[in-house]
Amino acid sequence: MSASSEALGPQLDFLLQTPLIRERGGESLQRQLLHRIRTAILDGRLPPGCRLPGSRTLARELGVSRNIVTLVYDVLGTEGYIDLSRQGTRVAALARPRAHARARRDSASPTLARRSDRIQKTVLGAAGPLAFAPGVPALAQFPRAAWKRCLDRALQQSDVGVFDYGSPQGEPALRTAILRHLALARGVHCDAEQVVITEGAQEALSLCVQLVTDPGDTAWIEDPGYRGGQTALACGDLDVIALPVDAEGLRTTETDWKMRPPRLIYTTPSHQFPMGSVLTASRRLDLIEKSRDHGAWIIEDDYDSEFRHSAEPLAAMQGMTPNAPVFYVGTFSKTLFPSLRLGFLVLPDALVDRAAPIVGEMLRGGHRHEQLALAQFMESGEYGKHLGRMRRLYRSRRDALKAALAEHLDVPHTVTGGDSGMHLTVHLPAAFPDQSVARAARKNQLAPLPLSQFSLRSQSSHNGLVLGYGNTPESSFAPGLRRLVHVIRTSGSLEANKYG
């Protein structure tokens, strides 16, 4: 036995087996020693009651200063790993969990909340910069220089208070800029007290659910429909009813209102996602009046209504009638860029007095610097100019993609949508299963989404691909579609051979 081993005792040999690493810029000697002793206590090499050497002895054997050992012992004592007394330093008695092998990912593993079973899982992961990814704007076209000027100005003109929590409803300057824009561009009637700034549209949707529903309430949603809306309703433990969509948008019947009246209705009226239809004026007014009669609330998700290609943007449902029972939800993820994570919610006027103090408890404010910059970006006219440029760009890309589909996609198909937004929906025969096609497309650096994944029905009759063109340049359409046609043909069933 070495002199060092005799000094510390055989039970503490491990402290000397590997020297502490002295390296510039590396982990400190104190942190190394702390980790080494703490780990030994947790894994049982230093059992409860084991006596540790004095600080002077351990420092000498390790070749470090006594202060390092003293500080390590102080930390371990504060954390409860060791007991420090005049009689010596001993390992404390800890409650030790039984050793378990890593949990297998099967039915025996710990379970999540039951509501998680109702959240549909994404078929494919994030698409990144791949061609035809839906929902991504033309990132390279964003005016970064103008945005940087607004960011710099917002920081220069603010005092240190901008780094503190702000109003839970958001910066007053941004709320005012939003209501002015909505009044002019979307026909929304509101005042600043109704506007709540949120972390993207998803937080706004969740807030609507939390404000007006209780677990077990009935909610209606479009089918197929936006997955974020489905998730928000499922997380509210609501009884979600999927209603069909046709060329005139969400379709409801008298039987629906009689047999399963909703507390909350989610719709994308200006550009239905993913089918692309527009909810007609007669259906909008009927939905508003029936909701009033049944005490229901409507979520109007106006996610990309700014990009209407065939005419001026449609007026919002919210402003069609006075005091409409409508939550108006919008986001800057599509008009600016997704990582900005700023959206907004316009509360129904009838709920403001009761909802505002609750919102103040549920939200904490934040992103104040970005909010102030965005307010300047909007008030300076940069936002309007950017929207105009993007409308022209997306209109050109839509036309080019339609032409490329007509030229290159030689399997039976129909195309819907295209009057607004940044995507087209290509409907395919069932012989070409869309989820198989989408998975194979991802391996070929293409990112269309399967239409069937937006349906709540397990056996969806919808089969096709949602092709985004917002962040895909026109030069990529033809080569991308040629690869996609190959993928469609090779991913199809044997029945697809009759189209070959």
N, C-alpha and C positions, 0 to 999 in steps of 0.2 A: 504494500500500500504506500502511495506517495505521501510526502510530507503534507501536500495540500489536502489530500483525501483525509489524512488523519486530523487535520485542522478543522475541516468542515463535517467530517463523518461521511460514511459511504452513501447514506440516503441523499446527500446533497452533491454527489459527484457530478451530476448533470450540469450544475452551474459552471463547472470548469471545463467540461468536455469540448465546448465550442467557445472560442474566445469572443469577447465583445468586439464588434467591428468599429475601428476608428477610421472614418472616411469623411473627407470634406464634403459637406452637402448631404451626407447620409443621415440615417436616423441617429438620434442622440444616444449616448451610453445609458442615460437614465431611462429612456423609453425602452431600449432593448432589455435592460435588466427587469424593468417592471413587467414587460410582456412575458419574459421567461419565467418569473416566479408565479405570476397570476395564472399562466397556462398550466404550470405544474400543479398548482393547487386544484384547479378545475378538473384536470384529468386524473387526479388521485395519486400522482407521484409524491406529493407532499400531503399526507393524510392529516385529518384533524388531530390536533394536539402535538404535531411534530414541532420540535423546537428548532428555530432558525438561529444561525450564528449571529453574534453581535455585529453591529455595524462596522466596528474597527476591524474585526477579523475578516469579514466578508470583503471589505474594501481592500485589505492587504492582499488577499488571495486572488482577487480579480484584477488587481493593479489599477484601481480607480480611487478617486478621492472619497473620503468618508462621507462628505456632504451628499454625494450621489446616492449612496446606500441609505442614508438617513431620509432623504426626500422620498425614495422609493418605498421605504417602510411606512412613512407618514401617509402616502397615498393609499397603500394597501390597507392600512389601519382605518383610514376614513371610509374606504369602500367596504370594510367589514370582512376582508379576507384573512386578516391576522389580528391577534390580540397583543397589544403592547402593554407591558407592565414592568415594574422594577425586577420582577422575578425572571424576566426574559421575554422573548418574542416567540409566540407559538401560532400555528395555523388554527384559524377559527373553525368551529363546527358548522359546516354548511349543509343545507338540505340538498342532496344530490339526486337529480333525476336519473332514472334507470337508463342505461345505454340502449339506444334504439338504432337499428339499421335505418338507413334512409327510407322514408315512406315510399312505398310503391305507388305509382300513379294508376290506381285502380279503384274499385268501389270501396275498398277498405280504407282509403286515404281520408283525411279530414275533409269535411264538406263545407261548401260555401252556403250563404243564405239562399233560401228557396227561390227568391226573386231572381237570382243569377241564372237559374235554369231557363228563365223566360227571355233572357237576353240572347239574341241570335249572334252566333260567333261568325266573325268575318272569314270568308272562304280563303281570301288571300291577304298577305301582309301589305305593308306600306309599299307604294309603287315607286317612290322617289321620282327621278326625272324621266322615267320611261315614257315612250310614246303612247298616246291615247289615254293617259290617266285622267279620269273625270275629276272635276272639282278643283283643278289647279289652274290659276290664272297665268297669264303670260309674264312670268317672273322677270325675264330679261328686259321687258319693256317698262318696268316700274321706274319712275323718275327719282332715282336715288339721290341725285344732287339736290333737288328741291326738297326732298324729305329730310335730308341732312341739315339743310338750312333751317327748317322748321324745328328740328330737334335741338339744334344749337341755340336758336332764338328762345325756345321754351326754357332751356336751362339757364340762359343768361338773364332772362327777364324774371326768373323766379328766385325767391329767397330759399333759405335752407328748409323751410316748411314743406317744400315739394317732396322731400325725402320721408316725410311723416305719413301716417295714414291719412287718407283723404275722406271725402264724403262717401258713405257706402253706395249712394246712387251714382257716383261718378263726378268728374269735374264739371262745375256749372258751365264753363266755357264750351266744353264739348257737347253737353246736353243741349245748349242753345243752338250750336252750329247744326246739330242733327235735326232738331225740330224745324229749323229754317229750311234745310234741304228737303226734308220729308214733306213739308207743306207745299213746296214748289214742284218737286219732282214726282211725288207719290200721292198727293192729295190727302195726306194724313192730317187730321185735326187733333192737336194736343198742345199742352203747354209743357214747360221744362220740368214741372213737378211730376209729370207722368213718365218721363224718360229715365230709364235705369241703364247705366253702362255695365256690361257683363263681360266675363272672360270668354268671348266667342258666343256663338248662338246656342251651343249646348248648355251652357249655364243658364241662359235665358229660358230655354225649354224646361229645364229642371225646376227653375223658379216658378214658372206657371203651374206646373204640376203640384208643387208644394203649397202654393197659395190657395188653390181652389178645389183640391180633391182630397179625399180620404181613401185609405186602402180599401179595395173592393169596389170603388166607384167604376162606372162604365166609361170607357173612352173609345172614340172612333178614330180610325186612322186610314189613310189611303192605302190601297193594295193594288199593285206594288207601291212602296213608299220609301221615304227617307229613313235610313237605319237609325240616325241620331234621334229622330222623333220616336221611333219604336222603343229605343233604349230608355229615353226619358220617361215614357209611360210605364214601361216594365219596372223601372226602378221605383216608381210610385206605387207599386203593388196594385195596379189598376186592372180591371177586366177589359182587355183590349179587344175590340171588334174590328176586323178588317173589312172595309167596304170597297167595292170595285171602283175603278177609274175607267172612263171612256173618253171619247173625243171632246166632251164638254166638261171634263174634270171629275171631281168626286161625285158619285151617284148615290143618292139616298132615296128611300121610299117611305110611304106612310106607314108601312109595316115596321120598318126600322124604328121610326119614332114611337110607335105604339108598343112594340114588343121589347125593345132594348134601348130606351132613351138614354142619351149620354149626359155625363157631367162635363166632359171636355171633348173637343173635336180638334184634331190636328189636320191641317191642310196646307198645300202649297199652291194657292189659287192662280198666281200670275204666270207660273211656269212649273207645272206639276213635275215632280222628280220621282221616277226617272222617265216617265212616258212623254213629257213635253207638252201636254195639253193645257188649255187655259180654262179655268172655271168661268162659265158664262155668267153674264150679269143676272139673268133670271135665277140661276142656281145660287149665286151669291146672296141675293136678296132673300130667297127662300130659306137659305141656311141661317141667315141672321134672324129672320122673324121666327122660325121654328125654335131656334136656340133661346130667344126671349121667352117664348111660350113655355118652354120646358126647363127654364132655369139653367141652361147650359152655357158654356163659354167656348170660344173659338180661338185657337192659336193660328194666326196667319203668318206663316213662315215665308218671308219675301226675299229669299236668300240671293237670287241673282236677277231680280226684276229690272235692274238698271240696264241690262244688256238685251233690250228688245230690238230685233233686227228689221222687222217689217213695218213698224210704225213707232209712234211715241210710246213710252212706257205706260202700261195700264195703271189706272188709279187703283189705290189699295181698297180692300174691303172695309178697312177700319173707318174710312171717311165717307162711305156710301150713304150712311144714315146717321142721324144724331145719336150719340151715346150707344154705339154698337157694342155688343158684348164680345169684343175682340181684343186679344193680346196681339200686338204687332211686334214681330221679331225680325231683326236684321243683323247683318254681320259685315265686317270689312275684310273678311278672309278672301272673298272672291273679287271684290272691287280693288283691293290693295294687295295684300299678301297674307297667307295663312298664319305665319308665325307671329304676326302682330297680336293675335288673340284678343281682339276687341270686337264685341258685338253690342247690341242694345235691345232693350225691351220697352215698348210703350204700353203702360198699364191702362186698362179701361178706366175712364174718368170716374165711374161709379165705385171703383175699388181703391182709388188713390189714398183717401184719408185713412182707411183701415190698413191698407197694405204697406204704406210708406214706413211706419215704425217697425213693422215686421221685417221688411227688407233691410232696414238699418241694423237689425240683429243678425240677419242671415249672411250679409255681405260685409266686407271689411275695407273696400276701396283698394286702390293700388294702381300700378302702371300710370302714375300721375304724370310723369314726364312725357310718356308717349301720348297720353290723352290730351295734354296741352299742345303738343306738337300737331296732333291730328286736328284739333280745333283750328289752329292756324293754317294748316294745309287746306282745310275746307273753306275757311273764311277768306283766304287769299285768292281763291279761284283755282288753285292747283288741282283740287279734287275734281271739279267739273271738267277741266281740260283733260285730265287723265281719263275720266269716264268717256269723253267724246272720242279720244284716240282709241280706246279699247273697243268701243262699239264698232268703229270702222274696221279694226283689225279682226275682231271675232266674226263680223259679217263676212269678211273676205275669206277667213279660214273655214267658216261654215259652208260657203259656196264651193270652195275648193274641195272640201271633204266629200260633199254630196257628189260632185263630179267624179272624184276618184273612186267612190263606192260604185257608181254606175259603170265605170270603166273596168274596174278590177274584180269586184265581188261577183263572181259568176255562179253562185249558188242561189236558190230561191230566197228572197228576203224582201222585207219592207222596212222603210225608214220613217220614224216618227220624231217629232220635236223639231227643233231648229228655228222656231220663231223667236226664241229667246235663249239666253244662257250660253253655255260653253260645251254642250255635248249633243250628240245624236244617239238615238236608240235604234239599233238594227235588230229586227225580229227575224229569227231563224226557225226552220222546221225542227221538230223534236228530234229528228234523226241526227242533229248536230248538238249534243248536250252542252249547254253554255258553260257549265262549271268546269267540265273537262277541257273545253276550248280555252277558257280563261287561264286555267292552270298551265296548259301547254304554251299559251301565248307568253306568259310571264318568263318561261325559260328561253323564249326568243326575243327578250327585251321589249315586249309589248305589254301594256297594262290596261286593256279594256276590262270592265267588270261584268260578271254574269247577271243578266236581268233577273233571273230567278231568285237571287240572293236578297232582293228587295221585297219579296213577298213574305207575308206571315204564314201563308199556307204551306204545309210541308210538301204537298204535291201541287206545286205551282203550275199553272197552264202557261205561264209566261216563260219564253225561252228566247234568249238573244244576248246581245252585247251592248253595253253602254260605252260609247267611244267619246272621250273628251278631246277637244281640240284647242282648249285655251292655252296650254303650255307646249303644244306640239307645232312646230313650224310647217308651213305648207310643203316645203321640200321633202319632208319626211313622210308625207301621206302615201305616195305611190309605192315606194319601197316597203313601207310598213304594212300596207294592205296586201302586197304580194306575199309577204311572210305570213300575214294573218290568214289569207286564203289557204295557203298550204297547211297551216295549223288546223283550220276548220275541217278541211278534207281528211287529214290524217287522224283527227280526234273524233270524227263522227263514227256512228255505228255502221254496221254492214249495210243497213238500209240506205245509208247515204250514198252508196255506190251507184244507185240509180241516177244520181245527179252528175256523175262523173263522166 
